[in-house]
Amino acid sequence: MTNDIIVGAGRSRSGWSMVWGILMVVCGILAIALPLASSIGVVLVVGWLILLAGVWHLIFVFHSHTFGGVLWQLLLAVVYGFAGVYMLMHPLLGLVTLTLVIAIFLLIEAGLETALYFTIRRKTNAGWVLFDAIVTLVLAIMIWSQWPSSSGWVLGMLVGISLIFSGISRLSLSAATRRPGVMAPARG
Protein backbone atom coordinates (compact mmCIF):
# COMPACT_ATOMS: atom_id res chain seq x y z
CA MET A 1 0.00 0.00 0.00
CA THR A 2 1.27 3.40 -0.84
CA ASN A 3 1.16 6.37 1.45
CA ASP A 4 -1.47 8.07 -0.79
CA ILE A 5 -3.89 5.16 -0.38
CA ILE A 6 -3.47 5.15 3.40
CA VAL A 7 -4.00 8.92 3.61
CA GLY A 8 -7.03 8.71 1.26
CA ALA A 9 -8.63 5.95 3.35
CA GLY A 10 -8.00 7.93 6.53
CA ARG A 11 -9.52 11.06 5.05
CA SER A 12 -12.58 9.11 3.86
CA ARG A 13 -13.13 7.73 7.35
CA SER A 14 -12.56 11.15 8.88
CA GLY A 15 -15.26 12.57 6.58
CA TRP A 16 -17.83 10.17 8.03
CA SER A 17 -16.49 10.88 11.48
CA MET A 18 -17.03 14.61 10.87
CA VAL A 19 -20.62 13.95 9.79
CA TRP A 20 -21.13 11.89 12.93
CA GLY A 21 -19.62 14.70 15.03
CA ILE A 22 -21.94 17.28 13.48
CA LEU A 23 -24.95 15.02 14.12
CA MET A 24 -23.86 14.62 17.75
CA VAL A 25 -23.62 18.39 18.21
CA VAL A 26 -27.05 18.92 16.59
CA CYS A 27 -28.60 16.18 18.76
CA GLY A 28 -26.97 17.73 21.82
CA ILE A 29 -28.46 21.12 20.99
CA LEU A 30 -31.87 19.50 20.48
CA ALA A 31 -31.57 17.65 23.80
CA ILE A 32 -30.83 20.95 25.58
CA ALA A 33 -33.62 22.74 23.70
CA LEU A 34 -36.13 19.98 24.52
CA PRO A 35 -34.93 18.77 27.93
CA LEU A 36 -38.17 17.08 29.05
CA ALA A 37 -38.55 15.09 25.83
CA SER A 38 -34.91 14.01 25.85
CA SER A 39 -35.12 13.18 29.58
CA ILE A 40 -38.12 10.93 28.97
CA GLY A 41 -36.22 9.34 26.07
CA VAL A 42 -33.33 8.56 28.42
CA VAL A 43 -35.75 7.02 30.95
CA LEU A 44 -37.30 4.83 28.26
CA VAL A 45 -33.88 3.60 27.11
CA VAL A 46 -32.83 2.90 30.71
CA GLY A 47 -36.16 1.14 31.33
CA TRP A 48 -35.60 -1.15 28.34
CA LEU A 49 -32.02 -1.85 29.43
CA ILE A 50 -33.15 -2.75 32.95
CA LEU A 51 -35.89 -4.99 31.54
CA LEU A 52 -33.34 -6.70 29.28
CA ALA A 53 -31.09 -7.25 32.30
CA GLY A 54 -34.05 -8.88 34.04
CA VAL A 55 -34.53 -11.23 31.09
CA TRP A 56 -30.83 -12.15 31.23
CA HIS A 57 -31.08 -12.93 34.93
CA LEU A 58 -34.09 -15.11 34.15
CA ILE A 59 -32.00 -16.97 31.56
CA PHE A 60 -29.20 -17.38 34.13
CA VAL A 61 -31.68 -19.16 36.43
CA PHE A 62 -31.37 -22.18 34.12
CA HIS A 63 -27.58 -22.02 34.22
CA SER A 64 -27.26 -21.92 38.01
CA HIS A 65 -26.26 -25.20 39.58
CA THR A 66 -27.15 -24.48 43.20
CA PHE A 67 -30.43 -23.71 44.91
CA GLY A 68 -28.99 -20.43 46.23
CA GLY A 69 -27.84 -19.45 42.73
CA VAL A 70 -31.26 -20.20 41.25
CA LEU A 71 -33.01 -18.27 44.00
CA TRP A 72 -30.65 -15.30 43.66
CA GLN A 73 -30.98 -15.12 39.85
CA LEU A 74 -34.76 -15.45 40.09
CA LEU A 75 -34.96 -12.68 42.69
CA LEU A 76 -32.78 -10.40 40.54
CA ALA A 77 -34.88 -11.19 37.46
CA VAL A 78 -38.06 -10.19 39.31
CA VAL A 79 -36.55 -6.97 40.72
CA TYR A 80 -35.03 -5.91 37.40
CA GLY A 81 -38.16 -6.89 35.49
CA PHE A 82 -40.42 -4.96 37.86
CA ALA A 83 -38.18 -1.87 37.75
CA GLY A 84 -37.91 -1.96 33.95
CA VAL A 85 -41.64 -2.43 33.36
CA TYR A 86 -42.44 0.25 35.95
CA MET A 87 -40.14 2.77 34.23
CA LEU A 88 -41.63 1.97 30.83
CA MET A 89 -45.22 2.23 32.06
CA HIS A 90 -44.61 5.35 34.20
CA PRO A 91 -41.80 7.30 32.52
CA LEU A 92 -42.45 10.52 34.47
CA LEU A 93 -42.17 8.74 37.83
CA GLY A 94 -39.11 6.94 36.49
CA LEU A 95 -37.70 10.32 35.52
CA VAL A 96 -38.22 11.68 39.04
CA THR A 97 -36.59 8.59 40.56
CA LEU A 98 -33.65 8.61 38.14
CA THR A 99 -33.05 12.31 38.81
CA LEU A 100 -32.92 11.66 42.56
CA VAL A 101 -30.47 8.80 41.99
CA ILE A 102 -28.26 11.12 39.92
CA ALA A 103 -28.33 13.79 42.66
CA ILE A 104 -27.31 11.22 45.28
CA PHE A 105 -24.61 9.83 42.97
CA LEU A 106 -23.17 13.31 42.39
CA LEU A 107 -23.21 14.04 46.12
CA ILE A 108 -21.30 10.82 46.86
CA GLU A 109 -18.90 11.53 43.97
CA ALA A 110 -18.17 15.02 45.34
CA GLY A 111 -17.38 13.52 48.76
CA LEU A 112 -15.06 10.91 47.27
CA GLU A 113 -13.28 13.49 45.09
CA THR A 114 -12.79 15.72 48.14
CA ALA A 115 -11.28 12.77 50.03
CA LEU A 116 -9.06 12.04 47.03
CA TYR A 117 -7.90 15.66 46.97
CA PHE A 118 -6.80 15.51 50.61
CA THR A 119 -4.92 12.30 49.80
CA ILE A 120 -3.02 13.81 46.83
CA ARG A 121 -3.06 17.54 47.70
CA ARG A 122 0.73 17.83 47.53
CA LYS A 123 0.83 16.49 43.95
CA THR A 124 1.09 18.76 40.91
CA ASN A 125 -2.31 19.92 39.63
CA ALA A 126 -4.17 18.28 42.56
CA GLY A 127 -6.23 21.46 42.78
CA TRP A 128 -8.16 20.33 39.70
CA VAL A 129 -9.50 17.38 41.68
CA LEU A 130 -10.78 19.78 44.35
CA PHE A 131 -12.24 22.03 41.65
CA ASP A 132 -14.01 19.01 40.15
CA ALA A 133 -15.33 18.07 43.60
CA ILE A 134 -16.70 21.58 44.16
CA VAL A 135 -18.39 21.73 40.74
CA THR A 136 -19.87 18.26 41.29
CA LEU A 137 -21.12 19.28 44.74
CA VAL A 138 -22.72 22.45 43.37
CA LEU A 139 -24.44 20.44 40.62
CA ALA A 140 -25.70 17.88 43.16
CA ILE A 141 -27.05 20.65 45.40
CA MET A 142 -28.72 22.38 42.42
CA ILE A 143 -30.46 19.15 41.41
CA TRP A 144 -31.33 18.15 44.98
CA SER A 145 -32.66 21.56 46.05
CA GLN A 146 -35.02 21.76 43.08
CA TRP A 147 -36.05 18.10 43.11
CA PRO A 148 -38.58 16.88 41.92
CA SER A 149 -39.08 19.89 39.60
CA SER A 150 -35.48 19.53 38.38
CA SER A 151 -36.46 16.17 36.90
CA GLY A 152 -37.82 17.89 33.81
CA TRP A 153 -34.45 19.23 32.71
CA VAL A 154 -31.58 17.39 34.41
CA LEU A 155 -31.23 14.26 32.27
CA GLY A 156 -31.87 16.04 28.98
CA MET A 157 -29.41 18.79 29.84
CA LEU A 158 -26.68 16.36 30.93
CA VAL A 159 -27.15 14.19 27.84
CA GLY A 160 -27.20 17.29 25.61
CA ILE A 161 -23.98 18.67 27.10
CA SER A 162 -22.31 15.28 26.79
CA LEU A 163 -23.38 14.95 23.14
CA ILE A 164 -22.12 18.44 22.30
CA PHE A 165 -18.69 17.84 23.86
CA SER A 166 -18.42 14.38 22.29
CA GLY A 167 -19.34 15.84 18.90
CA ILE A 168 -16.81 18.65 19.26
CA SER A 169 -14.03 16.23 20.21
CA ARG A 170 -14.93 13.97 17.27
CA LEU A 171 -14.89 16.97 14.92
CA SER A 172 -11.52 18.09 16.29
CA LEU A 173 -9.95 14.67 15.85
CA SER A 174 -11.44 14.29 12.38
CA ALA A 175 -10.15 17.70 11.32
CA ALA A 176 -6.68 16.79 12.61
CA THR A 177 -6.56 13.63 10.47
CA ARG A 178 -7.60 15.60 7.37
CA ARG A 179 -4.62 17.98 7.63
CA PRO A 180 -1.78 17.15 5.25
CA GLY A 181 1.08 15.30 6.84
CA VAL A 182 -0.82 14.15 9.90
CA MET A 183 -1.14 10.56 8.75
CA ALA A 184 2.16 10.41 6.93
CA PRO A 185 4.67 8.07 8.54
CA ALA A 186 7.72 9.59 10.20
CA ARG A 187 10.87 9.46 8.14
CA GLY A 188 13.94 8.32 9.88
VENVENJO-V868315 format. One record per residue. N is the residue number from 1. PSI is psi in whole degrees, 0 to 359 (NA if undefined). OMEGA is omega in degrees with one decimal (NA if undefined). NEAR is the number of other C-alpha atoms within 8 Angstrom. Layout:
n = [N | N]
psi = [PSI | PSI]
omega = [OMEGA | OMEGA]
near = [NEAR | NEAR]
This chain:
n = [1 | 2 | 3 | 4 | 5 | 6 | 7 | 8 | 9 | 10 | 11 | 12 | 13 | 14 | 15 | 16 | 17 | 18 | 19 | 20 | 21 | 22 | 23 | 24 | 25 | 26 | 27 | 28 | 29 | 30 | 31 | 32 | 33 | 34 | 35 | 36 | 37 | 38 | 39 | 40 | 41 | 42 | 43 | 44 | 45 | 46 | 47 | 48 | 49 | 50 | 51 | 52 | 53 | 54 | 55 | 56 | 57 | 58 | 59 | 60 | 61 | 62 | 63 | 64 | 65 | 66 | 67 | 68 | 69 | 70 | 71 | 72 | 73 | 74 | 75 | 76 | 77 | 78 | 79 | 80 | 81 | 82 | 83 | 84 | 85 | 86 | 87 | 88 | 89 | 90 | 91 | 92 | 93 | 94 | 95 | 96 | 97 | 98 | 99 | 100 | 101 | 102 | 103 | 104 | 105 | 106 | 107 | 108 | 109 | 110 | 111 | 112 | 113 | 114 | 115 | 116 | 117 | 118 | 119 | 120 | 121 | 122 | 123 | 124 | 125 | 126 | 127 | 128 | 129 | 130 | 131 | 132 | 133 | 134 | 135 | 136 | 137 | 138 | 139 | 140 | 141 | 142 | 143 | 144 | 145 | 146 | 147 | 148 | 149 | 150 | 151 | 152 | 153 | 154 | 155 | 156 | 157 | 158 | 159 | 160 | 161 | 162 | 163 | 164 | 165 | 166 | 167 | 168 | 169 | 170 | 171 | 172 | 173 | 174 | 175 | 176 | 177 | 178 | 179 | 180 | 181 | 182 | 183 | 184 | 185 | 186 | 187 | 188]
psi = [135 | 165 | 324 | 321 | 316 | 314 | 318 | 318 | 320 | 320 | 324 | 314 | 324 | 333 | 315 | 324 | 324 | 319 | 315 | 318 | 317 | 317 | 321 | 317 | 315 | 315 | 324 | 317 | 318 | 320 | 322 | 323 | 329 | 66 | 324 | 316 | 316 | 327 | 316 | 323 | 318 | 317 | 318 | 319 | 315 | 319 | 315 | 322 | 319 | 319 | 318 | 321 | 322 | 319 | 319 | 319 | 325 | 321 | 321 | 343 | 320 | 351 | 358 | 141 | 357 | 158 | 319 | 320 | 318 | 314 | 315 | 312 | 322 | 318 | 315 | 320 | 318 | 314 | 311 | 316 | 315 | 313 | 318 | 314 | 319 | 315 | 324 | 326 | 333 | 70 | 329 | 319 | 324 | 322 | 317 | 316 | 314 | 324 | 318 | 319 | 319 | 319 | 315 | 317 | 313 | 323 | 315 | 318 | 317 | 319 | 317 | 321 | 324 | 315 | 319 | 318 | 314 | 339 | 324 | 17 | 338 | 355 | 156 | 136 | 20 | 337 | 332 | 328 | 318 | 320 | 316 | 319 | 319 | 315 | 317 | 319 | 317 | 317 | 316 | 317 | 320 | 315 | 313 | 317 | 335 | 4 | 138 | 355 | 336 | 347 | 333 | 343 | 340 | 303 | 314 | 318 | 314 | 317 | 318 | 313 | 317 | 316 | 319 | 312 | 324 | 318 | 318 | 317 | 322 | 317 | 318 | 315 | 320 | 320 | 324 | 324 | 341 | 343 | 141 | 137 | 350 | 320 | 357 | 139 | 150 | 141 | 137 | NA]
omega = [178.2 | -179.6 | -179.9 | 179.6 | 179.8 | 179.9 | 179.5 | 178.2 | 178.1 | 179.4 | 178.1 | 178.2 | -179.5 | 175.8 | 177.1 | 177.9 | 177.2 | 177.5 | 179.1 | 178.3 | 178.2 | 177.8 | 178.8 | 178.7 | 179.7 | 178.5 | 176.4 | 178.1 | 177.7 | 179.4 | 178.0 | -179.7 | -179.7 | -171.8 | -179.1 | 179.3 | -179.7 | 176.8 | 178.1 | 175.7 | 177.7 | 179.6 | 179.8 | 177.8 | 178.6 | 177.6 | 178.4 | 178.6 | 177.7 | 177.5 | 177.2 | 176.6 | 176.1 | 177.6 | 179.1 | 177.0 | 176.3 | 176.2 | -179.6 | 175.5 | -177.0 | 179.1 | 178.0 | -174.5 | 179.2 | 178.4 | 178.8 | 178.7 | 178.2 | -179.4 | -179.6 | -179.9 | 178.2 | 178.1 | 177.7 | 179.0 | 179.8 | -179.1 | 179.3 | -179.8 | 178.5 | -178.8 | 179.9 | 179.2 | 179.3 | 179.8 | 179.4 | -179.0 | -178.2 | -174.1 | 179.4 | 176.1 | 174.8 | 178.7 | 178.7 | -179.8 | -179.0 | 177.9 | 177.6 | 177.8 | 179.0 | 178.5 | 178.7 | 177.9 | -179.4 | 177.8 | 177.8 | 178.7 | 179.2 | 177.8 | 179.7 | 178.4 | 176.4 | 177.4 | 177.6 | 179.6 | -178.3 | 175.8 | -174.1 | -171.1 | 179.7 | 179.5 | 176.8 | 177.9 | 177.9 | 179.1 | 178.2 | 177.7 | 176.9 | 177.2 | 177.6 | 179.3 | -179.7 | 178.5 | 179.4 | 178.2 | 178.4 | 178.5 | 178.9 | 179.9 | 177.8 | -179.0 | -175.8 | -175.6 | -179.7 | -179.0 | 8.4 | -177.9 | 178.5 | -178.5 | -177.7 | -176.0 | -170.8 | -175.1 | 179.8 | 179.8 | -179.6 | 178.0 | 179.2 | 179.5 | 178.8 | 179.0 | 179.9 | -179.2 | 175.9 | 178.1 | 179.1 | 179.8 | 177.5 | 177.7 | -179.5 | 178.8 | 179.2 | 178.6 | 179.4 | -179.3 | 180.0 | -180.0 | 179.5 | 174.5 | -177.9 | -177.3 | -179.4 | 179.7 | 178.8 | 178.8 | -176.6 | NA]
near = [4 | 5 | 7 | 6 | 8 | 10 | 10 | 8 | 8 | 11 | 10 | 8 | 8 | 12 | 9 | 8 | 11 | 12 | 8 | 10 | 14 | 11 | 9 | 12 | 14 | 9 | 11 | 14 | 11 | 9 | 14 | 11 | 6 | 9 | 14 | 9 | 9 | 11 | 14 | 11 | 8 | 10 | 14 | 11 | 8 | 9 | 14 | 11 | 9 | 12 | 14 | 9 | 11 | 15 | 10 | 9 | 12 | 11 | 8 | 10 | 12 | 7 | 6 | 10 | 6 | 6 | 7 | 6 | 10 | 13 | 9 | 8 | 13 | 11 | 8 | 10 | 14 | 9 | 9 | 12 | 14 | 9 | 11 | 15 | 11 | 11 | 13 | 12 | 6 | 8 | 12 | 7 | 8 | 12 | 13 | 11 | 8 | 9 | 15 | 12 | 8 | 9 | 13 | 9 | 8 | 12 | 12 | 8 | 10 | 13 | 10 | 8 | 12 | 11 | 8 | 9 | 12 | 7 | 6 | 8 | 8 | 5 | 6 | 4 | 6 | 11 | 8 | 7 | 12 | 11 | 8 | 10 | 13 | 9 | 8 | 12 | 12 | 8 | 10 | 13 | 10 | 8 | 13 | 11 | 6 | 8 | 11 | 9 | 6 | 11 | 11 | 11 | 10 | 12 | 13 | 17 | 11 | 8 | 10 | 14 | 11 | 9 | 12 | 14 | 9 | 11 | 14 | 11 | 9 | 12 | 12 | 8 | 8 | 12 | 10 | 8 | 12 | 10 | 7 | 7 | 5 | 8 | 9 | 8 | 4 | 4 | 3 | 2]
